Structure formats: structure tokens, C-alpha cells
Amino acid sequence: MQKPEPFVKPDNIFSVSDASALLKNVVETAFPRIKIRGELSQITRATSGHIYMTIKDSGAAISVIVWRGTPIAFKLEEGMEVILTGRFTTYPARSNYQIVASEIEMAGVGAILKMLEERKQKLAREGLFDESRKKPLPRLPQTIGVVTSPTGAAFQDIQNRLRERFPVKVLLYPATVQGITAAAEVAAGIEYFNKMNNVDVIIVARGGGSLEDLLPFSEEIVVRAAAASHIPLISGVGHEPDWMLIDFAADYRAPTPTGAAEAVVPTKLALLQELDNMWVRLSGNFTTRLINAKQRIEAINVKSPKQVLMEYSQRLDDLGRTINLIVNAKITGARQKMDLVSGMPNILQNRMLALGQSVEHLGQMLGSLSYKSVLARGYAIVRGADGNIISRTDAGTPATIEFTDGIKVL
């Protein structure tokens, strides 16, 4: 870089303010527009809405100001590598220089992919991409909500394909699909259809573009709105190789906007074929049922009235014979019981005679075993004063003697 020639004479004397103003004019004139590549750090958003930060590399750091309202297509984060476009200026009150940024873009595809991967992992940990959250698409929706640009090719492609396949009602929520406001407008469209609940399915669509152009569809506000939608949502952003974070949160990912239209409604021909297949299955099932019913009817043996009467007569005869057997058995049993009752007096008399003989025999045994029969043969019982029997001469003085006819007291 060529060194500029000095234009201030060495003997000129300036005030501090004049010198600062001269330096400011020189810097702003020499660098009216400059692009700088580096890594962001010390990002601070003031209450005024301005953003203050530093862009640096391994050898130097420069202060950066982003005035409120400056369009930025992505969220600024620590460590992010960017290409910053702006103008150099000075801040005399602090005797430093800085860049007033007018544009900020990510420095290459690698930096964007790194940022997307980190954001993807963060949202995945929150469960926003879980398969259990996915909702099935309606079979034949009556109304489809589309969030996209009304002037873009994506909306025209969707309408054309729907007319070709199965015409349905389409409601458009107009949203920009590129730039600083795109993410907020797309998220607002998803939330609008969910609030109104006036569609059966939502398509978020955009045609192809560069990775930078598609970044709004990877912003957290869009991904969270898609994951929170209670209406089934289809992502049809970009072309087949393009993957945005909304694809992971959507209930269905279509490779293109046209593919989204194809996923949401079947073709007329497919419906007709499906109806034909259903008719074949139904008619075959109905025919089988008719054949089975006919076979069951033919298997029925219809009897004549005479045969029916004869069978009932035979049943009555069998029933009569059974009743006779039961009655006769009952009568025979009753007679046996009556005969048993009529013989009861003789049985009782015999029982009484046997009991009398048993009592007489027991009386005889009692008499033979009694000690009084011994006394009758001439024996006596000597008892002492305590009433105990005395059987020895040395047992004590006798008090009474019991004979067969009485007791004598001594």
C-alpha cells in the first residue's frame, strides 16, 4: 500500500478540536467505503437500539457501530466470522477511530454452515425436531394456507400443480422470503393461520437461491413457529439439495414448492384408481357374502307340516313315557315308606322287651357285685370312728359293726 504524502505543514499549530476535526475529515475522506473481514466479539446492544462491537483478527481489533435500523439478515453472535461493509470515522471525545457498518454478511459458506449446525444442535436439544411431534398430513384438505411471496415463482408453481392434481381453495399470506424482515414475516404467517384456524394444512415455500438467501428459513423465530404449529406444516424451501432448519421442525419436508403441492393433494387419476380398487374390493367382498348366504340357504332342510306334527307327536310320546316312569318310581317309594311305618309297633314292642331283659340282667349283675350279698352270707364290716373299714387288729378301736340287717354302734 502506497504511503500518502503529508499535507499538513510541520510549523502549523492547531487546537485540539481543530486537529481532531482535521483527522476526522481525513479518515472519512480516505475511507468512504471499506470491506473488512474478521471475527466479532464484545457485542453489546444499547437501550437506544444501536449495536456496539469489535471486529478482530490475530493482529488487531477495530471498534464497530451498527446504527439502529441497519438491516442485518441474521443474528450477530460472539466468534462469528463476517465481512463488514462500512466507513471509517473517528470519535474525538475518546480519541479513537471506528467503523460505522452499513452491511454485514457471513464470511463464506463454511461460517454459515458452522452457525447453522450449532443452532441445529441447540434446537434439537430442546426437542423441536423430535419425530413424536410430527403430525400426519390430511388426506384430502379443503383449504391450504401458503406462506410465501405473492410475486415469486414458488406461489405460481404451487397453484399450477394444485390445479393439475386436485383443485382446492388456497389462502395466501404474503411474506418476503429474503432479507432482514423475511424471518419475522414468515413466522407471522404461520402464527396467523394457527390463530385463525382457517386452513387444513400450511405450506411454507420459497424457490431456490444461495445459502445466504435461504438463511431466514433457519432463523429461530421461524423454526419455533413451525414447531409450535398445531396445523400440519409442509416445508417447501429451495431445491432438493437445500436443507434449512425449518425442514427439521416441519411435519413434512418437500424438496421444492412444487413437491409440497404434490405432497398435500393426490392427482385425480390416483383418486380414480383408488376408487376403482375400492370398488373391486367391495364388489368382491359382496359377491363372496352372497355366495355364502346362498349356500347357507340351500343347506337348510325345509320339513313338511305333517313331518313336523309327527316329530312333535313322537316327542310327546317320549315325554309321556318319561313321566310315567317318574310317577311309578315315586309311587313305589311311597309304598315302601308306608310299609315301613305300618311295621313300627312290632318293632317298638320288640325293642321294649329287649330293653327290659337288659335291665333285669344288669340288676342281677349289680346284686351279685354288691357287698350286701356278702353280708347276707354271715359276714360283717367293722369301721373305726373315722368311718374307714378296719381290717386288722392293730388298726384301731372299732366304732361300728355293719350286719346284713343293720349297723350296731359299740
C-alpha positions as CSV (number, residue, x, y, z in Angstrom):
1,M,0.0,0.0,0.0
2,Q,1.4,3.4,-1.1
3,K,2.1,5.8,1.7
4,P,0.2,9.2,1.1
5,E,2.1,12.4,1.0
6,P,1.7,14.7,4.1
7,F,-0.4,17.8,3.5
8,V,0.0,19.5,6.9
9,K,3.0,21.8,7.3
10,P,5.1,20.9,10.3
11,D,5.1,24.5,11.7
12,N,1.2,24.8,11.8
13,I,-0.3,24.9,15.2
14,F,-3.8,23.5,15.7
15,S,-6.2,23.5,18.6
16,V,-7.2,20.1,19.9
17,S,-10.7,20.4,18.4
18,D,-9.3,21.6,15.0
19,A,-6.8,18.7,14.9
20,S,-9.5,16.2,15.8
21,A,-11.8,17.6,13.2
22,L,-9.0,17.6,10.6
23,L,-8.2,13.9,11.4
24,K,-11.8,13.0,11.2
25,N,-12.2,14.6,7.8
26,V,-9.0,12.9,6.5
27,V,-10.1,9.5,7.7
28,E,-13.7,9.7,6.4
29,T,-12.4,11.1,3.1
30,A,-9.8,8.4,2.7
31,F,-12.2,5.5,3.7
32,P,-15.7,6.4,2.5
33,R,-16.4,2.7,2.0
34,I,-14.4,-0.3,3.1
35,K,-14.9,-4.0,3.5
36,I,-13.3,-5.8,6.4
37,R,-13.2,-9.5,7.2
38,G,-12.8,-10.6,10.8
39,E,-14.3,-12.2,13.9
40,L,-17.0,-10.5,16.0
41,S,-16.6,-10.0,19.8
42,Q,-17.8,-7.9,22.7
43,I,-21.3,-7.5,21.1
44,T,-23.5,-5.1,23.1
45,R,-26.9,-3.7,22.2
46,A,-27.7,-0.4,23.8
47,T,-31.1,0.7,25.0
48,S,-31.1,3.1,22.1
49,G,-31.1,0.1,19.7
50,H,-27.6,0.8,18.4
51,I,-25.1,-2.2,18.5
52,Y,-21.5,-1.7,19.6
53,M,-19.0,-4.5,19.0
54,T,-15.4,-5.3,17.9
55,I,-14.2,-6.9,14.7
56,K,-10.7,-8.5,15.1
57,D,-8.2,-10.9,13.8
58,S,-5.0,-12.3,15.3
59,G,-3.2,-9.0,15.0
60,A,-5.6,-6.1,15.6
61,A,-9.1,-5.1,16.6
62,I,-11.4,-2.3,15.4
63,S,-14.5,-0.8,17.1
64,V,-17.7,-1.1,15.1
65,I,-21.0,0.7,15.4
66,V,-24.3,-0.5,13.8
67,W,-26.9,2.2,13.9
68,R,-30.4,1.2,14.9
69,G,-32.4,0.3,11.8
70,T,-29.5,-1.0,9.8
71,P,-30.7,-4.2,8.1
72,I,-28.9,-7.4,9.2
73,A,-30.2,-10.8,7.9
74,F,-29.0,-12.9,10.8
75,K,-28.3,-12.8,14.5
76,L,-24.9,-11.5,15.4
77,E,-23.1,-13.8,17.8
78,E,-19.7,-13.9,19.5
79,G,-17.0,-15.6,17.4
80,M,-18.9,-15.3,14.2
81,E,-16.7,-14.6,11.1
82,V,-18.2,-11.9,8.9
83,I,-17.5,-9.5,6.1
84,L,-18.4,-6.0,7.3
85,T,-19.0,-3.1,4.9
86,G,-19.0,0.5,6.2
87,R,-17.0,3.7,6.5
88,F,-14.2,4.7,8.8
89,T,-14.7,7.6,11.2
90,T,-13.3,9.0,14.4
91,Y,-14.7,9.8,17.8
92,P,-12.8,12.9,19.0
93,A,-14.2,12.7,22.6
94,R,-12.3,9.4,23.1
95,S,-9.5,9.9,20.5
96,N,-10.3,6.6,18.8
97,Y,-11.4,5.5,15.4
98,Q,-14.2,3.2,14.4
99,I,-16.2,1.8,11.6
100,V,-19.9,2.6,11.0
101,A,-21.3,-0.6,9.5
102,S,-23.9,-0.4,6.7
103,E,-23.9,-4.1,5.7
104,I,-22.8,-7.4,7.4
105,E,-22.7,-10.8,5.8
106,M,-21.2,-14.1,6.9
107,A,-17.8,-14.8,5.7
108,G,-18.3,-17.7,3.3
109,V,-20.3,-20.9,3.3
110,G,-18.2,-22.5,6.0
111,A,-19.1,-19.9,8.6
112,I,-22.8,-20.1,7.7
113,L,-22.8,-23.9,7.9
114,K,-21.0,-23.8,11.3
115,M,-23.5,-21.4,12.6
116,L,-26.4,-23.5,11.3
117,E,-25.0,-26.7,12.8
118,E,-24.6,-25.0,16.2
119,R,-28.2,-23.7,16.1
120,K,-29.5,-27.0,14.9
121,Q,-27.9,-28.8,17.9
122,K,-29.3,-26.2,20.3
123,L,-32.9,-26.5,18.9
124,A,-32.6,-30.3,18.7
125,R,-31.8,-30.5,22.4
126,E,-35.0,-28.6,23.1
127,G,-36.9,-31.3,21.3
128,L,-38.1,-29.2,18.4
129,F,-37.1,-31.8,15.9
130,D,-38.5,-34.9,17.6
131,E,-40.4,-37.3,15.4
132,S,-43.0,-37.6,18.1
133,R,-44.1,-34.0,17.4
134,K,-44.8,-34.7,13.8
135,K,-48.4,-34.6,12.7
136,P,-49.9,-36.6,9.8
137,L,-50.9,-34.6,6.7
138,P,-54.7,-34.5,5.9
139,R,-55.8,-37.0,3.2
140,L,-57.9,-34.5,1.2
141,P,-57.6,-31.0,2.5
142,Q,-60.3,-28.5,1.6
143,T,-58.2,-25.3,2.2
144,I,-54.5,-24.9,2.0
145,G,-52.6,-21.9,3.6
146,V,-49.4,-20.8,1.8
147,V,-46.8,-18.5,3.3
148,T,-44.6,-17.1,0.6
149,S,-44.0,-14.1,-1.7
150,P,-47.1,-13.3,-3.8
151,T,-44.8,-12.3,-6.7
152,G,-42.4,-15.2,-6.6
153,A,-42.4,-18.3,-8.8
154,A,-42.9,-20.6,-5.8
155,F,-46.6,-19.5,-5.4
156,Q,-47.3,-19.8,-9.1
157,D,-45.8,-23.3,-9.1
158,I,-47.9,-24.4,-6.2
159,Q,-51.1,-23.0,-7.8
160,N,-50.4,-24.6,-11.1
161,R,-49.7,-28.0,-9.6
162,L,-52.8,-27.9,-7.4
163,R,-54.9,-27.1,-10.4
164,E,-53.4,-30.0,-12.3
165,R,-53.9,-32.5,-9.5
166,F,-56.9,-31.7,-7.4
167,P,-58.2,-28.1,-7.2
168,V,-58.7,-26.8,-3.7
169,K,-59.1,-23.5,-2.0
170,V,-55.8,-21.7,-1.4
171,L,-55.2,-18.8,1.1
172,L,-52.0,-16.8,0.7
173,Y,-50.2,-15.0,3.5
174,P,-47.9,-12.6,1.7
175,A,-44.4,-12.6,3.1
176,T,-41.0,-11.5,1.9
177,V,-38.7,-14.6,1.6
178,Q,-35.3,-12.8,1.6
179,G,-33.8,-10.0,3.6
180,I,-33.9,-8.7,7.1
181,T,-37.7,-8.9,7.6
182,A,-38.2,-12.2,5.9
183,A,-37.9,-14.4,9.0
184,A,-40.3,-12.3,11.1
185,E,-42.9,-12.2,8.2
186,V,-42.7,-16.0,7.6
187,A,-43.2,-16.7,11.3
188,A,-46.1,-14.2,11.5
189,G,-47.8,-16.1,8.6
190,I,-47.5,-19.4,10.4
191,E,-48.9,-17.9,13.5
192,Y,-51.7,-16.2,11.6
193,F,-53.1,-19.4,10.1
194,N,-52.9,-21.1,13.5
195,K,-54.7,-18.3,15.2
196,M,-57.5,-18.1,12.5
197,N,-57.6,-21.9,12.2
198,N,-59.0,-21.5,8.7
199,V,-56.8,-24.0,6.8
200,D,-56.2,-27.7,6.9
201,V,-52.5,-27.6,6.1
202,I,-49.8,-24.9,5.8
203,I,-47.1,-24.7,3.1
204,V,-44.1,-22.5,3.7
205,A,-42.4,-22.1,0.3
206,R,-39.6,-20.3,-1.5
207,G,-37.7,-21.0,-4.7
208,G,-34.0,-21.8,-4.9
209,G,-31.2,-19.5,-4.0
210,S,-27.9,-19.2,-2.4
211,L,-27.3,-20.3,1.2
212,E,-27.3,-16.7,2.3
213,D,-30.6,-16.1,0.6
214,L,-32.2,-19.0,2.4
215,L,-31.0,-18.1,5.8
216,P,-34.3,-16.6,7.0
217,F,-35.8,-20.1,7.0
218,S,-33.2,-21.2,9.5
219,E,-33.8,-18.3,11.9
220,E,-35.0,-19.4,15.4
221,I,-38.2,-17.4,15.1
222,V,-39.3,-19.4,12.0
223,V,-38.2,-22.8,13.4
224,R,-40.1,-22.2,16.7
225,A,-43.2,-21.1,14.9
226,A,-43.1,-24.2,12.7
227,A,-42.6,-26.5,15.7
228,A,-45.5,-24.8,17.6
229,S,-48.0,-25.0,14.8
230,H,-51.0,-27.2,15.6
231,I,-51.9,-27.3,11.9
232,P,-49.8,-29.8,9.9
233,L,-47.0,-27.8,8.1
234,I,-45.0,-28.6,5.0
235,S,-41.6,-27.0,4.2
236,G,-41.0,-26.5,0.5
237,V,-38.0,-24.2,0.6
238,G,-35.3,-24.2,-2.1
239,H,-34.4,-27.2,-4.2
240,E,-33.6,-30.8,-3.5
241,P,-30.1,-30.3,-2.0
242,D,-31.1,-27.3,0.1
243,W,-31.7,-28.0,3.8
244,M,-32.9,-25.3,6.1
245,L,-33.7,-25.7,9.8
246,I,-37.4,-25.3,9.2
247,D,-37.2,-28.6,7.3
248,F,-36.4,-30.4,10.6
249,A,-39.3,-28.7,12.5
250,A,-41.9,-29.2,9.8
251,D,-44.2,-32.2,9.7
252,Y,-43.2,-32.9,6.2
253,R,-40.2,-31.7,4.1
254,A,-40.8,-31.3,0.4
255,P,-37.8,-30.9,-2.0
256,T,-39.4,-28.0,-3.8
257,P,-42.5,-25.8,-3.7
258,T,-44.0,-28.0,-6.4
259,G,-43.2,-31.1,-4.4
260,A,-45.1,-29.5,-1.5
261,A,-48.2,-29.2,-3.6
262,E,-47.8,-32.8,-4.8
263,A,-47.5,-34.0,-1.2
264,V,-50.6,-32.3,0.1
265,V,-53.1,-33.5,-2.5
266,P,-53.3,-36.5,-4.8
267,T,-53.9,-36.5,-8.5
268,K,-57.3,-37.0,-10.0
269,L,-56.1,-40.2,-11.7
270,A,-54.7,-41.5,-8.4
271,L,-58.1,-40.9,-6.7
272,L,-59.9,-42.6,-9.6
273,Q,-57.6,-45.6,-9.4
274,E,-58.1,-45.8,-5.6
275,L,-61.9,-45.6,-6.1
276,D,-61.7,-48.4,-8.7
277,N,-59.6,-50.5,-6.3
278,M,-62.1,-49.9,-3.5
279,W,-65.0,-50.9,-5.8
280,V,-63.2,-54.1,-6.8
281,R,-62.6,-55.0,-3.2
282,L,-66.1,-54.1,-2.1
283,S,-67.8,-55.9,-5.0
284,G,-65.6,-59.0,-4.5
285,N,-66.5,-59.0,-0.8
286,F,-70.2,-58.5,-1.5
287,T,-70.2,-61.3,-4.1
288,T,-68.5,-63.7,-1.6
289,R,-71.1,-62.8,1.0
290,L,-73.9,-63.5,-1.4
291,I,-72.4,-66.9,-2.3
292,N,-72.0,-67.8,1.3
293,A,-75.6,-66.8,2.1
294,K,-76.9,-68.8,-0.8
295,Q,-75.0,-71.9,0.3
296,R,-76.4,-71.5,3.8
297,I,-80.0,-71.1,2.5
298,E,-79.6,-74.2,0.2
299,A,-78.3,-76.1,3.2
300,I,-81.5,-75.5,5.1
301,N,-83.7,-78.7,5.1
302,V,-87.4,-77.5,4.9
303,K,-89.7,-80.1,6.5
304,S,-93.4,-80.6,5.6
305,P,-96.1,-79.8,8.2
306,K,-97.1,-83.4,8.5
307,Q,-93.5,-84.4,9.3
308,V,-93.3,-81.6,11.9
309,L,-96.5,-82.8,13.6
310,M,-95.3,-86.4,13.6
311,E,-92.0,-85.3,15.2
312,Y,-93.9,-83.3,17.9
313,S,-96.2,-86.3,18.5
314,Q,-93.1,-88.6,18.9
315,R,-91.7,-86.1,21.4
316,L,-95.0,-86.1,23.4
317,D,-95.0,-89.9,23.5
318,D,-91.4,-89.9,24.8
319,L,-92.3,-87.3,27.3
320,G,-95.4,-89.3,28.5
321,R,-93.3,-92.4,28.9
322,T,-90.7,-90.5,30.9
323,I,-93.5,-89.0,33.2
324,N,-95.0,-92.5,33.8
325,L,-91.6,-93.9,34.8
326,I,-91.0,-91.0,37.2
327,V,-94.6,-91.3,38.7
328,N,-94.3,-95.0,39.1
329,A,-91.0,-94.7,40.8
330,K,-92.4,-92.1,43.2
331,I,-95.4,-94.3,44.0
332,T,-93.2,-97.3,44.7
333,G,-91.0,-95.3,47.0
334,A,-94.1,-94.0,48.9
335,R,-95.5,-97.6,49.3
336,Q,-92.1,-98.7,50.7
337,K,-92.2,-95.9,53.3
338,M,-95.8,-96.7,54.2
339,D,-94.9,-100.4,54.8
340,L,-92.1,-99.3,57.0
341,V,-94.4,-97.1,59.1
342,S,-97.0,-99.8,59.4
343,G,-94.4,-102.2,61.0
344,M,-93.3,-99.7,63.6
345,P,-95.5,-101.0,66.6
346,N,-93.9,-104.5,66.4
347,I,-90.5,-103.0,66.1
348,L,-91.1,-100.9,69.2
349,Q,-92.6,-103.8,71.2
350,N,-89.5,-105.9,70.4
351,R,-87.2,-103.1,71.3
352,M,-89.0,-102.6,74.7
353,L,-88.8,-106.4,75.5
354,A,-85.1,-106.4,74.7
355,L,-84.6,-103.3,76.9
356,G,-86.5,-105.0,79.9
357,Q,-84.3,-108.1,79.6
358,S,-81.2,-105.9,79.6
359,V,-82.3,-104.0,82.7
360,E,-83.1,-107.3,84.6
361,H,-79.7,-108.7,83.6
362,L,-78.0,-105.5,84.8
363,G,-79.9,-105.7,88.1
364,Q,-78.7,-109.2,88.6
365,M,-75.1,-108.2,88.0
366,L,-75.5,-105.3,90.3
367,G,-76.8,-107.5,93.1
368,S,-74.0,-110.1,92.7
369,L,-71.4,-107.4,92.8
370,S,-72.8,-105.6,95.9
371,Y,-71.1,-106.1,99.3
372,K,-74.5,-106.7,100.9
373,S,-74.7,-110.1,99.3
374,V,-71.5,-110.9,101.2
375,L,-73.0,-109.7,104.5
376,A,-76.0,-112.0,103.8
377,R,-73.7,-115.0,103.9
378,G,-72.7,-114.1,107.6
379,Y,-70.0,-111.6,107.2
380,A,-69.8,-108.1,108.8
381,I,-67.9,-104.8,108.2
382,V,-66.1,-103.2,111.1
383,R,-65.5,-99.5,110.9
384,G,-63.5,-97.1,113.0
385,A,-64.5,-93.8,114.5
386,D,-63.5,-92.1,111.2
387,G,-65.8,-94.3,109.1
388,N,-62.9,-96.3,107.5
389,I,-63.0,-100.1,107.4
390,I,-60.9,-101.8,110.0
391,S,-59.3,-105.0,108.5
392,R,-56.5,-105.5,111.1
393,T,-56.4,-106.0,114.9
394,D,-53.9,-103.1,115.3
395,A,-55.8,-100.7,113.1
396,G,-57.7,-99.0,116.0
397,T,-60.7,-99.3,118.2
398,P,-63.9,-100.5,116.4
399,A,-66.7,-97.9,116.4
400,T,-69.5,-99.7,114.4
401,I,-70.2,-103.1,113.0
402,E,-72.4,-103.4,109.9
403,F,-74.5,-106.6,109.6
404,T,-76.9,-107.6,106.8
405,D,-79.8,-106.3,108.8
406,G,-78.3,-103.1,110.2
407,I,-75.4,-101.3,112.0
408,K,-74.5,-101.8,115.7
409,V,-72.7,-98.9,117.5
410,L,-70.1,-100.0,120.0
